[in-house]
């Protein structure tokens, strides 16, 4: 099992974007005594991803955010069965589409969107686990 993790400066906004715009599901949200998010688990099918705020702990020295890296980031690929509907939802929400919805030469269709903190999410209906 692989579980990617990243950091967001504004975890509330990130959670709203990934659930409301991208359609991922809140799995668990942990908050401190003041109600501030300290750890989030989101899921899509059986896949899970975690994020939290920068906390200046030792592990944060190994991570950076797109703004600190000059806008460069890695991409998170999410396999969905309703890519056209999710694209329409992202467009309606005013999300920045960085790669348009289009059929891919290796199968399926996908699009890429930049979240409010610069992370790139690619949603597509090509499932590499099902491919020969």
Residue, then its C-alpha position, 0 to 999 in steps of 0.5 A: x500500500x502506498x499513501x502519499x502525503x503533503x502539506x497545506x498552509x490552509x488545511x481548511x481550504x484544501x479540504x474544501x477543495x479536494x472534497x467539494x471540487x474534486x469529489x474526494x471523500x473525507x476519511x478522518x480529520x484530526x484537530x487540536x484543542x482550538x479546532x485547527x486541523x493537524x492531520x487529514x486523511x482523504x480517500x477515493x475508492x480504496x486509495x488514501x492520501x494524507x495532508x496537514x499543515x507545516x509544523x516545523x517538525x523534523x519531517x517538514x525539512x524533507x517537504x516543500x510546497x509549490x510556492x516555495x519551489x517556484x510553482x513546480x510540483x509533482x502531480x497526484x493522479x486519481x482514477x475516477x469513473x466520471x471524469x467528464x462530470x468531475x471536469x465540469x464541476x472543477x470548471x464550474x468552481x472556477x478551478x485553474x485547469x492546467x491540462x484540458x480534458x482530452x483522450x489519452x493515447x494510452x487509454x482513457x481521458x484525463x484533465x489536470x487542475x491546480x489547487x489553491x496552493x499550487x498542487x497539481x491533481x490529474x483526474x482520469x478514467x484510465x486505470x493503470x492497475x486494470x491495464x494489461 
